[in-house]
Amino acid sequence: MGTDDGLVQVSEDGGASWRKIEKFPGVPEMTYVSRLEPSPTDADTVYAAFDNHKNAVHGQWAVTSAPTETNREAYRIASDAFAPVLENLRKLVEVDLKAFEDTLEAIGAPWTPGRVPRWQK
């Protein structure tokens, strides 16, 4: 369970009333709360996981003007740096992870099949 507005709602009276927590130290505003997990040992503690990837990506794609030469150069540098890693990632996902899934299947371990991404050009 989480939220997409960066807010956490807390009730300390069984849901009769709620208070909103909007800011968390070191967490940018509007960061997704990707998971809330109650402490198994302390009823007054909840652990929160935050995910700001959407805001980081949106900042890059929210521009309406054409890419600048600096943007193109940054993309070229990233593309060149990623190229050598891509084959290793493909092997990891298409070979190593497939073998791991086959092993899980063979020993009857619980897992969710079909969660492996498929690479497309």
Buried (B, 14 or more C-beta within 10 A) or exposed (E): EEBEEBEBEEEEEEEEEEEEEEEBEEEEEBBBBBEBEEEEEEEEEEEBEBBBEEBEEEEEEEEEEEEEEEEEEEEEEEEEEEEEEEEEEEEEBBEEBEEEBEEEEEEEEEEEEEEEEEEEE
